[in-house]
Structures are given as C-alpha cells and as structure tokens.
Amino acid sequence: MIPEIILIIVFVFGLLIGSFLNVCISRLPESLSIIRPRSRCPKCLTPISFYDNVPLVSFILLRGRCRHCAAPIPWRYPVVELVTALVTALLFFKWVMTPLWLSAALAAAYILIVVAFIDFETMMIADVFSFVLVGLGVVACWFNPYFTGPFLNRLFSCFMGAISGTFIIWLMAWLGTRIYKKEAVGEGDIFLMAGIGALTGWEGVVSALIMASFFGSVYGVSLMLAKKARRFDHIPFGPFLTLGAVINLYHLIRITDFFMWY
Ligand SMILES: [Zn+2]
C-alpha cells in the first residue's frame, strides 16, 4: 500500500505541472515565452499575485473571476490543472515500479494534454510536439513495457507503430476527403499519430483511433443535441486522439480487448 501522504504529494505535483501546462497552452500558439513575463490578467493586465495563482484553490476562492477587474477566468485553467493532477496520479500508481517508463509516460501525457487543449482552442496541432513524441518513443523503446524482445525488435515495434499510425490516419484522411468532399482529418493529426504509434505500437494506434472515433462521435452528437453544432461542422479530432493515447499510456488496450466484451 502506498501511504496517503504520497498520494497528496503526487496530486499537488500534478496540479503545479497543470498550472505550467496552462501557460504553455496560452502562450505557445502565439510564440510567446513560457518563462517571462509573469502571468497577467488578459483583460486588465494586472500581474497575478502568487496567492491568486494557486492551482485550483485560487479559482474557487476568486469564484472564477479576476480579483481586480472581475473578468471571468476561463474554465480551461482549473480543468487542465485537475486533469493533469489526475493523469499524474494514475500513471504514478500504475508505473511506480518502472520509473524510466513512468517518466516517459508522464512526459508524453503532458505533451498530449498541451496538444489536446491547443487543438481544441485553435484547431491547430504544431508538428514540433509530434516530433518530440516520436523522439521520446524511440528513446523509451528499450524500456517500453508494450514492446518485447531484444533492442532491435523493440526499435522495430516502435518504428512499426509510427509508420502504421501515419499510414492509417492518412488513409482515413484520404477516404474522408473523398466521402465528405472536404478535409475530415487535419494534417497535424497525421504526425500526431506517428508520435502515438512510436510510444504505444501499432496496437496502440488502432485502439486510440477506435476510442477517438467513439469519443468524438459522442461529443459531436451531444453538441448537435444542444444545437451548438450542425452536422459536418468541423470538430477537432486531436483532443480525442490524445485522450485515447493517454488511456493507452496507462493501460494498453489491444484490439482483442474489444472482442472480449462480447
Ligand atoms: Zn483583470
């Protein structure tokens, strides 16, 4: 049993990382430095004091508004902090006995969270994130629990993951363009799948795509029911792909698992 105090430390660590990921999500798409200047209220430009910058807690105490001008703080801030803390805690407890893979999985999950929220807000996935994921997958392949055998076999599995990811989603993009007569999958998604494949292999590619299609459809249908989107309105696919990928970093869902439910 892991004592509660460790649970609290890991969760708080996750909240702090989440706070940093929020800065990345806000500033990286605008090519701004993520180190300086200190965070400001985007409306009144007052720098945010440290006591108003405590993850999750400040949002609740300030009731989601700037202390100075009462401009609403976007919901994304507490959501990213909470999601990052939960993902950190789950990955920590699952992989604590394999610290190398734990570090790789955490790094990958943090990049995926940034990608998901940037894609959600701007409909863009910067290829640099995908290339970093591929690099991480190659470095991690010799201790990746989803690959087996000697080093060359593992490298081959990593390679096959990246190639199959790129190929399958490229095929989906091509078919989508044929069927709907417009771009159904973004170019950014293609490189993102290479990164996901390098980390979780071809099986991770297949199940991430199945999960993403499912989550994406549920989201699309809920939007339509809420009358916020019409059919064929563009819904970013990246956030759902990253969700599937993070699930696979925690526990690899293989294609055979889908059949075992029947
Ligand atoms: Zn303000």
py3Dmol code that shows the C-alpha trace and the ligand (Angstrom):
import py3Dmol

protein = """\
ATOM      1  CA  MET A   1       0.000   0.000   0.000  1.00  0.00           C
ATOM      2  CA  ILE A   2       1.183   3.488  -0.831  1.00  0.00           C
ATOM      3  CA  PRO A   3       0.584   5.900   2.069  1.00  0.00           C
ATOM      4  CA  GLU A   4      -1.881   8.797   1.652  1.00  0.00           C
ATOM      5  CA  ILE A   5       0.856  11.394   2.053  1.00  0.00           C
ATOM      6  CA  ILE A   6       2.485  10.160  -1.181  1.00  0.00           C
ATOM      7  CA  LEU A   7      -0.905  10.380  -2.889  1.00  0.00           C
ATOM      8  CA  ILE A   8      -1.258  14.011  -1.791  1.00  0.00           C
ATOM      9  CA  ILE A   9       2.303  14.928  -2.848  1.00  0.00           C
ATOM     10  CA  VAL A  10       1.824  13.352  -6.296  1.00  0.00           C
ATOM     11  CA  PHE A  11      -1.540  15.077  -6.761  1.00  0.00           C
ATOM     12  CA  VAL A  12      -0.165  18.511  -5.748  1.00  0.00           C
ATOM     13  CA  PHE A  13       2.823  17.963  -8.047  1.00  0.00           C
ATOM     14  CA  GLY A  14       0.319  17.225 -10.839  1.00  0.00           C
ATOM     15  CA  LEU A  15      -1.619  20.427 -10.070  1.00  0.00           C
ATOM     16  CA  LEU A  16       1.581  22.501 -10.302  1.00  0.00           C
ATOM     17  CA  ILE A  17       2.537  20.882 -13.614  1.00  0.00           C
ATOM     18  CA  GLY A  18      -1.032  21.536 -14.808  1.00  0.00           C
ATOM     19  CA  SER A  19      -0.602  25.203 -13.936  1.00  0.00           C
ATOM     20  CA  PHE A  20       2.552  25.290 -16.073  1.00  0.00           C
ATOM     21  CA  LEU A  21       0.798  23.439 -18.929  1.00  0.00           C
ATOM     22  CA  ASN A  22      -1.870  26.194 -18.868  1.00  0.00           C
ATOM     23  CA  VAL A  23       0.852  28.763 -19.508  1.00  0.00           C
ATOM     24  CA  CYS A  24       2.121  26.627 -22.424  1.00  0.00           C
ATOM     25  CA  ILE A  25      -1.412  26.283 -23.859  1.00  0.00           C
ATOM     26  CA  SER A  26      -1.975  30.063 -23.695  1.00  0.00           C
ATOM     27  CA  ARG A  27       1.404  31.237 -24.915  1.00  0.00           C
ATOM     28  CA  LEU A  28       2.919  28.636 -27.284  1.00  0.00           C
ATOM     29  CA  PRO A  29       0.364  29.191 -30.103  1.00  0.00           C
ATOM     30  CA  GLU A  30       1.318  32.895 -30.045  1.00  0.00           C
ATOM     31  CA  SER A  31       5.063  32.115 -29.944  1.00  0.00           C
ATOM     32  CA  LEU A  32       5.418  33.867 -26.567  1.00  0.00           C
ATOM     33  CA  SER A  33       7.979  32.896 -23.927  1.00  0.00           C
ATOM     34  CA  ILE A  34       6.659  30.448 -21.338  1.00  0.00           C
ATOM     35  CA  ILE A  35       9.115  31.756 -18.710  1.00  0.00           C
ATOM     36  CA  ARG A  36       8.561  35.537 -18.809  1.00  0.00           C
ATOM     37  CA  PRO A  37       6.715  37.739 -18.106  1.00  0.00           C
ATOM     38  CA  ARG A  38       4.703  36.657 -15.069  1.00  0.00           C
ATOM     39  CA  SER A  39       1.071  35.748 -15.687  1.00  0.00           C
ATOM     40  CA  ARG A  40      -1.273  38.724 -16.068  1.00  0.00           C
ATOM     41  CA  CYS A  41      -4.999  39.110 -16.322  1.00  0.00           C
ATOM     42  CA  PRO A  42      -5.600  39.280 -20.106  1.00  0.00           C
ATOM     43  CA  LYS A  43      -8.289  41.976 -19.559  1.00  0.00           C
ATOM     44  CA  CYS A  44      -6.825  44.490 -17.069  1.00  0.00           C
ATOM     45  CA  LEU A  45      -3.166  43.328 -17.425  1.00  0.00           C
ATOM     46  CA  THR A  46      -2.622  43.348 -13.632  1.00  0.00           C
ATOM     47  CA  PRO A  47       0.107  40.799 -12.786  1.00  0.00           C
ATOM     48  CA  ILE A  48      -1.374  37.854 -10.880  1.00  0.00           C
ATOM     49  CA  SER A  49      -0.045  37.608  -7.315  1.00  0.00           C
ATOM     50  CA  PHE A  50       1.273  34.265  -6.107  1.00  0.00           C
ATOM     51  CA  TYR A  51      -1.690  33.909  -3.722  1.00  0.00           C
ATOM     52  CA  ASP A  52      -4.100  34.252  -6.660  1.00  0.00           C
ATOM     53  CA  ASN A  53      -2.102  31.741  -8.695  1.00  0.00           C
ATOM     54  CA  VAL A  54      -2.537  28.641  -6.513  1.00  0.00           C
ATOM     55  CA  PRO A  55      -3.781  25.854  -8.813  1.00  0.00           C
ATOM     56  CA  LEU A  56      -7.474  25.031  -8.406  1.00  0.00           C
ATOM     57  CA  VAL A  57      -7.716  26.766  -4.982  1.00  0.00           C
ATOM     58  CA  SER A  58      -7.480  30.335  -6.334  1.00  0.00           C
ATOM     59  CA  PHE A  59     -10.087  29.673  -8.997  1.00  0.00           C
ATOM     60  CA  ILE A  60     -12.521  28.526  -6.316  1.00  0.00           C
ATOM     61  CA  LEU A  61     -11.689  31.342  -3.848  1.00  0.00           C
ATOM     62  CA  LEU A  62     -11.961  34.003  -6.584  1.00  0.00           C
ATOM     63  CA  ARG A  63     -15.158  32.333  -7.861  1.00  0.00           C
ATOM     64  CA  GLY A  64     -13.627  32.216 -11.345  1.00  0.00           C
ATOM     65  CA  ARG A  65     -13.065  35.992 -11.644  1.00  0.00           C
ATOM     66  CA  CYS A  66     -10.073  38.354 -11.716  1.00  0.00           C
ATOM     67  CA  ARG A  67      -9.570  39.998  -8.293  1.00  0.00           C
ATOM     68  CA  HIS A  68      -9.103  43.444  -9.894  1.00  0.00           C
ATOM     69  CA  CYS A  69     -11.473  43.737 -12.847  1.00  0.00           C
ATOM     70  CA  ALA A  70     -13.773  40.719 -12.239  1.00  0.00           C
ATOM     71  CA  ALA A  71     -13.173  39.431 -15.798  1.00  0.00           C
ATOM     72  CA  PRO A  72     -14.060  35.721 -15.893  1.00  0.00           C
ATOM     73  CA  ILE A  73     -11.123  33.274 -15.725  1.00  0.00           C
ATOM     74  CA  PRO A  74     -11.630  30.636 -18.439  1.00  0.00           C
ATOM     75  CA  TRP A  75     -12.789  27.204 -17.208  1.00  0.00           C
ATOM     76  CA  ARG A  76      -9.836  25.731 -19.056  1.00  0.00           C
ATOM     77  CA  TYR A  77      -7.480  26.729 -16.202  1.00  0.00           C
ATOM     78  CA  PRO A  78      -8.963  24.599 -13.407  1.00  0.00           C
ATOM     79  CA  VAL A  79      -9.863  21.835 -15.900  1.00  0.00           C
ATOM     80  CA  VAL A  80      -6.259  21.467 -17.152  1.00  0.00           C
ATOM     81  CA  GLU A  81      -4.949  21.542 -13.573  1.00  0.00           C
ATOM     82  CA  LEU A  82      -7.370  18.865 -12.411  1.00  0.00           C
ATOM     83  CA  VAL A  83      -6.883  16.659 -15.494  1.00  0.00           C
ATOM     84  CA  THR A  84      -3.092  16.899 -15.195  1.00  0.00           C
ATOM     85  CA  ALA A  85      -3.211  16.033 -11.479  1.00  0.00           C
ATOM     86  CA  LEU A  86      -5.466  13.011 -12.095  1.00  0.00           C
ATOM     87  CA  VAL A  87      -3.363  11.730 -15.016  1.00  0.00           C
ATOM     88  CA  THR A  88      -0.169  12.201 -12.957  1.00  0.00           C
ATOM     89  CA  ALA A  89      -1.599  10.267 -10.017  1.00  0.00           C
ATOM     90  CA  LEU A  90      -2.966   7.429 -12.181  1.00  0.00           C
ATOM     91  CA  LEU A  91       0.272   6.983 -14.166  1.00  0.00           C
ATOM     92  CA  PHE A  92       2.333   7.210 -10.967  1.00  0.00           C
ATOM     93  CA  PHE A  93       0.471   4.407  -9.220  1.00  0.00           C
ATOM     94  CA  LYS A  94       0.372   2.224 -12.306  1.00  0.00           C
ATOM     95  CA  TRP A  95       4.067   2.545 -13.226  1.00  0.00           C
ATOM     96  CA  VAL A  96       5.817   3.417  -9.948  1.00  0.00           C
ATOM     97  CA  MET A  97       7.821   0.158 -10.117  1.00  0.00           C
ATOM     98  CA  THR A  98       9.216   1.042 -13.572  1.00  0.00           C
ATOM     99  CA  PRO A  99      10.478   4.603 -13.039  1.00  0.00           C
ATOM    100  CA  LEU A 100      12.024   5.011 -16.500  1.00  0.00           C
ATOM    101  CA  TRP A 101       8.762   4.228 -18.266  1.00  0.00           C
ATOM    102  CA  LEU A 102       6.872   6.282 -15.665  1.00  0.00           C
ATOM    103  CA  SER A 103       8.962   9.337 -16.591  1.00  0.00           C
ATOM    104  CA  ALA A 104       8.493   8.749 -20.328  1.00  0.00           C
ATOM    105  CA  ALA A 105       4.739   8.177 -19.947  1.00  0.00           C
ATOM    106  CA  LEU A 106       4.347  11.326 -17.822  1.00  0.00           C
ATOM    107  CA  ALA A 107       6.335  13.450 -20.289  1.00  0.00           C
ATOM    108  CA  ALA A 108       4.259  12.073 -23.181  1.00  0.00           C
ATOM    109  CA  ALA A 109       0.978  12.627 -21.311  1.00  0.00           C
ATOM    110  CA  TYR A 110       1.905  16.258 -20.529  1.00  0.00           C
ATOM    111  CA  ILE A 111       2.728  16.946 -24.184  1.00  0.00           C
ATOM    112  CA  LEU A 112      -0.550  15.274 -25.215  1.00  0.00           C
ATOM    113  CA  ILE A 113      -2.539  17.427 -22.763  1.00  0.00           C
ATOM    114  CA  VAL A 114      -0.983  20.598 -24.230  1.00  0.00           C
ATOM    115  CA  VAL A 115      -1.675  19.357 -27.785  1.00  0.00           C
ATOM    116  CA  ALA A 116      -5.290  18.488 -26.918  1.00  0.00           C
ATOM    117  CA  PHE A 117      -6.178  21.870 -25.450  1.00  0.00           C
ATOM    118  CA  ILE A 118      -4.330  23.905 -28.103  1.00  0.00           C
ATOM    119  CA  ASP A 119      -6.115  21.890 -30.812  1.00  0.00           C
ATOM    120  CA  PHE A 120      -9.432  22.385 -29.040  1.00  0.00           C
ATOM    121  CA  GLU A 121      -8.946  26.164 -28.856  1.00  0.00           C
ATOM    122  CA  THR A 122      -7.154  26.892 -32.138  1.00  0.00           C
ATOM    123  CA  MET A 123      -7.806  23.798 -34.343  1.00  0.00           C
ATOM    124  CA  MET A 124      -4.044  23.558 -34.820  1.00  0.00           C
ATOM    125  CA  ILE A 125      -1.512  20.902 -33.846  1.00  0.00           C
ATOM    126  CA  ALA A 126       2.079  22.152 -34.112  1.00  0.00           C
ATOM    127  CA  ASP A 127       4.187  19.369 -35.686  1.00  0.00           C
ATOM    128  CA  VAL A 128       7.029  20.034 -33.235  1.00  0.00           C
ATOM    129  CA  PHE A 129       5.036  18.334 -30.446  1.00  0.00           C
ATOM    130  CA  SER A 130       4.529  15.262 -32.632  1.00  0.00           C
ATOM    131  CA  PHE A 131       8.241  15.059 -33.466  1.00  0.00           C
ATOM    132  CA  VAL A 132       9.142  15.318 -29.768  1.00  0.00           C
ATOM    133  CA  LEU A 133       6.722  12.427 -29.098  1.00  0.00           C
ATOM    134  CA  VAL A 134       8.394  10.324 -31.812  1.00  0.00           C
ATOM    135  CA  GLY A 135      11.822  11.090 -30.283  1.00  0.00           C
ATOM    136  CA  LEU A 136      10.528  10.176 -26.841  1.00  0.00           C
ATOM    137  CA  GLY A 137       9.117   6.930 -28.243  1.00  0.00           C
ATOM    138  CA  VAL A 138      12.488   5.990 -29.776  1.00  0.00           C
ATOM    139  CA  VAL A 139      14.407   6.782 -26.555  1.00  0.00           C
ATOM    140  CA  ALA A 140      11.830   4.913 -24.442  1.00  0.00           C
ATOM    141  CA  CYS A 141      11.606   1.856 -26.691  1.00  0.00           C
ATOM    142  CA  TRP A 142      14.201  -0.181 -24.774  1.00  0.00           C
ATOM    143  CA  PHE A 143      12.229   0.030 -21.521  1.00  0.00           C
ATOM    144  CA  ASN A 144       8.744   0.366 -23.050  1.00  0.00           C
ATOM    145  CA  PRO A 145       6.579  -2.330 -21.358  1.00  0.00           C
ATOM    146  CA  TYR A 146       4.450  -2.664 -24.513  1.00  0.00           C
ATOM    147  CA  PHE A 147       7.396  -3.848 -26.631  1.00  0.00           C
ATOM    148  CA  THR A 148       9.244  -7.142 -26.136  1.00  0.00           C
ATOM    149  CA  GLY A 149      12.472  -8.866 -27.122  1.00  0.00           C
ATOM    150  CA  PRO A 150      15.990  -7.550 -27.737  1.00  0.00           C
ATOM    151  CA  PHE A 151      16.680  -3.924 -28.575  1.00  0.00           C
ATOM    152  CA  LEU A 152      16.346  -4.241 -32.348  1.00  0.00           C
ATOM    153  CA  ASN A 153      12.932  -5.926 -32.035  1.00  0.00           C
ATOM    154  CA  ARG A 154      11.819  -3.110 -29.759  1.00  0.00           C
ATOM    155  CA  LEU A 155      13.095  -0.468 -32.136  1.00  0.00           C
ATOM    156  CA  PHE A 156      11.246  -2.245 -34.946  1.00  0.00           C
ATOM    157  CA  SER A 157       7.974  -2.252 -32.917  1.00  0.00           C
ATOM    158  CA  CYS A 158       8.426   1.477 -32.247  1.00  0.00           C
ATOM    159  CA  PHE A 159       9.047   2.087 -35.953  1.00  0.00           C
ATOM    160  CA  MET A 160       6.040  -0.019 -36.975  1.00  0.00           C
ATOM    161  CA  GLY A 161       3.909   1.963 -34.531  1.00  0.00           C
ATOM    162  CA  ALA A 162       4.959   5.281 -36.039  1.00  0.00           C
ATOM    163  CA  ILE A 163       4.539   4.053 -39.630  1.00  0.00           C
ATOM    164  CA  SER A 164       1.170   2.365 -39.035  1.00  0.00           C
ATOM    165  CA  GLY A 165      -0.100   5.449 -37.183  1.00  0.00           C
ATOM    166  CA  THR A 166       0.850   7.730 -40.062  1.00  0.00           C
ATOM    167  CA  PHE A 167      -0.488   5.372 -42.707  1.00  0.00           C
ATOM    168  CA  ILE A 168      -3.859   4.504 -41.131  1.00  0.00           C
ATOM    169  CA  ILE A 169      -4.823   8.093 -40.350  1.00  0.00           C
ATOM    170  CA  TRP A 170      -3.566   9.252 -43.744  1.00  0.00           C
ATOM    171  CA  LEU A 171      -5.885   6.635 -45.265  1.00  0.00           C
ATOM    172  CA  MET A 172      -8.750   7.927 -43.090  1.00  0.00           C
ATOM    173  CA  ALA A 173      -7.975  11.485 -44.212  1.00  0.00           C
ATOM    174  CA  TRP A 174      -7.936  10.426 -47.859  1.00  0.00           C
ATOM    175  CA  LEU A 175     -11.219   8.494 -47.559  1.00  0.00           C
ATOM    176  CA  GLY A 176     -12.787  11.348 -45.580  1.00  0.00           C
ATOM    177  CA  THR A 177     -11.914  13.854 -48.280  1.00  0.00           C
ATOM    178  CA  ARG A 178     -13.426  11.529 -50.892  1.00  0.00           C
ATOM    179  CA  ILE A 179     -16.649  10.916 -48.971  1.00  0.00           C
ATOM    180  CA  TYR A 180     -17.345  14.324 -47.427  1.00  0.00           C
ATOM    181  CA  LYS A 181     -15.659  16.389 -50.163  1.00  0.00           C
ATOM    182  CA  LYS A 182     -13.786  18.330 -47.511  1.00  0.00           C
ATOM    183  CA  GLU A 183     -10.901  17.847 -45.151  1.00  0.00           C
ATOM    184  CA  ALA A 184     -12.027  15.416 -42.438  1.00  0.00           C
ATOM    185  CA  VAL A 185      -8.696  14.879 -40.668  1.00  0.00           C
ATOM    186  CA  GLY A 186      -6.127  17.641 -40.220  1.00  0.00           C
ATOM    187  CA  GLU A 187      -2.535  17.355 -41.369  1.00  0.00           C
ATOM    188  CA  GLY A 188      -1.429  17.801 -37.751  1.00  0.00           C
ATOM    189  CA  ASP A 189      -3.297  14.621 -36.770  1.00  0.00           C
ATOM    190  CA  ILE A 190      -1.143  12.583 -39.186  1.00  0.00           C
ATOM    191  CA  PHE A 191       2.141  13.467 -37.447  1.00  0.00           C
ATOM    192  CA  LEU A 192       0.492  13.189 -34.046  1.00  0.00           C
ATOM    193  CA  MET A 193      -0.371   9.561 -34.832  1.00  0.00           C
ATOM    194  CA  ALA A 194       3.296   8.869 -35.627  1.00  0.00           C
ATOM    195  CA  GLY A 195       4.162  10.032 -32.095  1.00  0.00           C
ATOM    196  CA  ILE A 196       1.358   7.985 -30.537  1.00  0.00           C
ATOM    197  CA  GLY A 197       2.471   4.917 -32.530  1.00  0.00           C
ATOM    198  CA  ALA A 198       6.132   5.310 -31.521  1.00  0.00           C
ATOM    199  CA  LEU A 199       5.066   5.167 -27.868  1.00  0.00           C
ATOM    200  CA  THR A 200       2.308   2.543 -27.905  1.00  0.00           C
ATOM    201  CA  GLY A 201       2.971   0.484 -31.056  1.00  0.00           C
ATOM    202  CA  TRP A 202       0.533  -0.453 -33.809  1.00  0.00           C
ATOM    203  CA  GLU A 203      -1.947  -1.856 -31.300  1.00  0.00           C
ATOM    204  CA  GLY A 204      -1.986   1.484 -29.512  1.00  0.00           C
ATOM    205  CA  VAL A 205      -2.588   3.193 -32.870  1.00  0.00           C
ATOM    206  CA  VAL A 206      -5.598   1.010 -33.670  1.00  0.00           C
ATOM    207  CA  SER A 207      -7.244   1.307 -30.257  1.00  0.00           C
ATOM    208  CA  ALA A 208      -6.517   5.067 -29.973  1.00  0.00           C
ATOM    209  CA  LEU A 209      -8.284   5.569 -33.314  1.00  0.00           C
ATOM    210  CA  ILE A 210     -11.262   3.431 -32.283  1.00  0.00           C
ATOM    211  CA  MET A 211     -11.560   5.232 -28.927  1.00  0.00           C
ATOM    212  CA  ALA A 212     -11.132   8.664 -30.564  1.00  0.00           C
ATOM    213  CA  SER A 213     -13.867   7.930 -33.116  1.00  0.00           C
ATOM    214  CA  PHE A 214     -16.169   6.849 -30.307  1.00  0.00           C
ATOM    215  CA  PHE A 215     -15.444   9.847 -28.013  1.00  0.00           C
ATOM    216  CA  GLY A 216     -15.562  12.233 -30.980  1.00  0.00           C
ATOM    217  CA  SER A 217     -18.971  10.902 -32.080  1.00  0.00           C
ATOM    218  CA  VAL A 218     -20.377  11.164 -28.555  1.00  0.00           C
ATOM    219  CA  TYR A 219     -19.116  14.762 -28.370  1.00  0.00           C
ATOM    220  CA  GLY A 220     -20.452  15.626 -31.837  1.00  0.00           C
ATOM    221  CA  VAL A 221     -23.887  14.160 -31.110  1.00  0.00           C
ATOM    222  CA  SER A 222     -24.099  15.986 -27.750  1.00  0.00           C
ATOM    223  CA  LEU A 223     -23.243  19.268 -29.493  1.00  0.00           C
ATOM    224  CA  MET A 224     -25.928  18.628 -32.103  1.00  0.00           C
ATOM    225  CA  LEU A 225     -28.475  17.792 -29.393  1.00  0.00           C
ATOM    226  CA  ALA A 226     -27.524  21.026 -27.614  1.00  0.00           C
ATOM    227  CA  LYS A 227     -27.975  22.698 -31.027  1.00  0.00           C
ATOM    228  CA  LYS A 228     -24.476  24.130 -30.850  1.00  0.00           C
ATOM    229  CA  ALA A 229     -23.211  22.474 -33.995  1.00  0.00           C
ATOM    230  CA  ARG A 230     -24.690  21.344 -37.275  1.00  0.00           C
ATOM    231  CA  ARG A 231     -23.818  18.086 -38.950  1.00  0.00           C
ATOM    232  CA  PHE A 232     -20.407  18.236 -40.669  1.00  0.00           C
ATOM    233  CA  ASP A 233     -19.324  21.231 -38.626  1.00  0.00           C
ATOM    234  CA  HIS A 234     -15.624  20.837 -38.025  1.00  0.00           C
ATOM    235  CA  ILE A 235     -14.855  19.173 -34.717  1.00  0.00           C
ATOM    236  CA  PRO A 236     -11.159  18.848 -33.839  1.00  0.00           C
ATOM    237  CA  PHE A 237     -10.121  15.175 -33.795  1.00  0.00           C
ATOM    238  CA  GLY A 238      -6.816  15.758 -31.950  1.00  0.00           C
ATOM    239  CA  PRO A 239      -8.254  16.071 -28.417  1.00  0.00           C
ATOM    240  CA  PHE A 240      -9.966  12.681 -28.789  1.00  0.00           C
ATOM    241  CA  LEU A 241      -6.859  11.032 -30.244  1.00  0.00           C
ATOM    242  CA  THR A 242      -4.817  12.311 -27.309  1.00  0.00           C
ATOM    243  CA  LEU A 243      -7.438  11.019 -24.870  1.00  0.00           C
ATOM    244  CA  GLY A 244      -7.186   7.549 -26.428  1.00  0.00           C
ATOM    245  CA  ALA A 245      -3.383   7.770 -26.355  1.00  0.00           C
ATOM    246  CA  VAL A 246      -3.262   8.766 -22.666  1.00  0.00           C
ATOM    247  CA  ILE A 247      -5.551   5.828 -21.820  1.00  0.00           C
ATOM    248  CA  ASN A 248      -3.091   3.573 -23.690  1.00  0.00           C
ATOM    249  CA  LEU A 249      -0.125   5.024 -21.785  1.00  0.00           C
ATOM    250  CA  TYR A 250      -1.887   3.933 -18.602  1.00  0.00           C
ATOM    251  CA  HIS A 251      -3.054   0.569 -19.898  1.00  0.00           C
ATOM    252  CA  LEU A 252      -2.609  -0.582 -23.483  1.00  0.00           C
ATOM    253  CA  ILE A 253      -5.986  -1.557 -24.928  1.00  0.00           C
ATOM    254  CA  ARG A 254      -5.407  -4.177 -27.617  1.00  0.00           C
ATOM    255  CA  ILE A 255      -7.763  -4.907 -30.480  1.00  0.00           C
ATOM    256  CA  THR A 256      -8.590  -8.289 -28.882  1.00  0.00           C
ATOM    257  CA  ASP A 257      -9.854  -6.468 -25.747  1.00  0.00           C
ATOM    258  CA  PHE A 258     -12.763  -5.031 -27.742  1.00  0.00           C
ATOM    259  CA  PHE A 259     -13.927  -8.558 -28.606  1.00  0.00           C
ATOM    260  CA  MET A 260     -13.568  -9.854 -25.071  1.00  0.00           C
ATOM    261  CA  TRP A 261     -16.555  -7.753 -24.001  1.00  0.00           C
ATOM    262  CA  TYR A 262     -18.866  -9.881 -26.080  1.00  0.00           C
TER     263      TYR A 262
END
"""
ligand_1 = """\
1
ZN
Zn -8.377 41.622 -14.508
"""
view = py3Dmol.view(width=600, height=400)
view.addModel(protein, "pdb")
view.setStyle({"model": 0}, {"cartoon": {"style": "trace"}})
view.addModel(ligand_1, "xyz")
view.setStyle({"model": 1}, {"stick": {}})
view.zoomTo()
view.show()
